[in-house]
Amino acid sequence: MIAFQIHTDDNVATALEPIKPGKVRLRGERLKDEEAALEEIPPGHKISLCTIQPGEDIIKYGVVIGRATEVIREGSWVHLHNIRSVYDERSSHLDVFTGAPKDTRYE
């Protein structure tokens, strides 16, 4: 299983393939060679490279992309269920798996 850390300042890496609990090899601009995944993480989603406290920044590309809404343990899935975007106010209203809006009714 492989994840890509874009910048050494990032506290998340992106899953390049489906991740299951266990050892994940890190590629890219990284400070360590592997991380231990605690749960399944879909490809394209983020894995935490350290424990992140509520209100702390989520850093990807070397910049803040969001803030934690709960404790995110090292090796955990980082996505809409435990962060809020600093770019998209509506991100907390999107379905975690499909990305579909949950705050708008379509008929």
C-alpha positions as CSV (number, residue, x, y, z in Angstrom):
1,M,0.0,0.0,0.0
2,I,1.4,3.4,-1.0
3,A,0.6,7.0,0.0
4,F,2.2,10.2,-1.3
5,Q,3.3,13.1,0.9
6,I,3.5,16.2,-1.3
7,H,5.5,18.5,1.0
8,T,7.6,17.9,4.1
9,D,5.4,20.3,6.1
10,D,2.3,18.2,5.3
11,N,0.6,16.3,8.2
12,V,-1.3,14.1,5.7
13,A,-0.4,11.9,2.7
14,T,-2.7,10.9,-0.1
15,A,-3.6,7.2,-0.7
16,L,-2.5,6.2,-4.2
17,E,-4.4,2.9,-3.8
18,P,-6.9,1.4,-1.4
19,I,-5.4,1.2,2.1
20,K,-6.2,-1.4,4.6
21,P,-5.0,-1.4,8.3
22,G,-1.3,-2.0,8.4
23,K,2.0,-0.7,6.9
24,V,1.8,2.0,4.3
25,R,4.8,3.0,2.3
26,L,5.3,6.8,1.9
27,R,6.6,8.4,-1.3
28,G,7.3,12.0,-2.2
29,E,8.7,14.7,0.0
30,R,8.6,12.9,3.2
31,L,10.3,12.7,6.6
32,K,9.7,9.0,7.2
33,D,9.3,6.0,4.9
34,E,6.2,4.4,6.3
35,E,3.0,5.0,8.3
36,A,0.8,2.5,10.0
37,A,-2.8,2.8,8.8
38,L,-5.5,2.2,11.5
39,E,-8.4,1.8,9.1
40,E,-9.4,1.5,5.5
41,I,-8.7,4.6,3.4
42,P,-10.1,4.9,-0.1
43,P,-7.7,5.9,-2.9
44,G,-7.3,9.6,-3.3
45,H,-8.2,10.2,0.3
46,K,-5.8,11.3,3.1
47,I,-4.0,9.5,5.9
48,S,-2.9,11.4,9.0
49,L,0.9,11.3,9.5
50,C,0.5,12.5,13.1
51,T,-2.2,13.0,15.8
52,I,-4.1,16.1,15.0
53,Q,-6.2,17.8,17.7
54,P,-9.5,19.6,17.1
55,G,-9.0,23.0,15.6
56,E,-5.5,22.2,14.4
57,D,-4.6,22.7,10.7
58,I,-4.7,20.1,8.1
59,I,-1.7,20.7,5.9
60,K,-1.3,19.5,2.3
61,Y,0.8,21.0,-0.5
62,G,2.6,22.8,2.3
63,V,-0.5,24.9,3.0
64,V,-3.5,24.8,5.3
65,I,-6.4,23.1,3.5
66,G,-8.7,22.5,6.5
67,R,-9.1,22.2,10.2
68,A,-9.7,19.1,12.3
69,T,-13.2,18.9,13.9
70,E,-12.2,16.1,16.2
71,V,-9.1,14.2,17.3
72,I,-7.6,12.5,14.3
73,R,-5.2,9.8,15.4
74,E,-2.0,9.1,13.5
75,G,-2.7,6.6,10.7
76,S,-6.4,7.5,10.5
77,W,-8.5,8.5,7.5
78,V,-8.7,12.3,7.1
79,H,-11.8,13.4,5.2
80,L,-15.1,15.3,5.4
81,H,-16.2,13.4,8.5
82,N,-13.4,14.8,10.7
83,I,-12.2,18.1,9.1
84,R,-13.8,21.2,7.6
85,S,-12.4,22.9,4.6
86,V,-10.9,26.4,4.8
87,Y,-11.8,26.9,1.1
88,D,-15.4,25.4,0.8
89,E,-17.9,26.3,3.5
90,R,-20.2,23.6,2.2
91,S,-17.7,20.8,2.6
92,S,-19.3,19.7,5.9
93,H,-22.6,19.2,4.0
94,L,-21.2,16.6,1.6
95,D,-21.6,12.9,1.8
96,V,-18.4,11.3,3.0
97,F,-18.4,8.6,0.4
98,T,-20.0,10.1,-2.7
99,G,-19.3,13.8,-2.2
100,A,-23.0,14.5,-3.0
101,P,-24.6,17.5,-1.2
102,K,-26.7,16.5,1.8
103,D,-28.1,20.0,2.4
104,T,-29.9,20.4,-1.0
105,R,-32.9,18.4,-2.1
106,Y,-33.0,17.5,-5.7
107,E,-36.3,16.4,-7.3
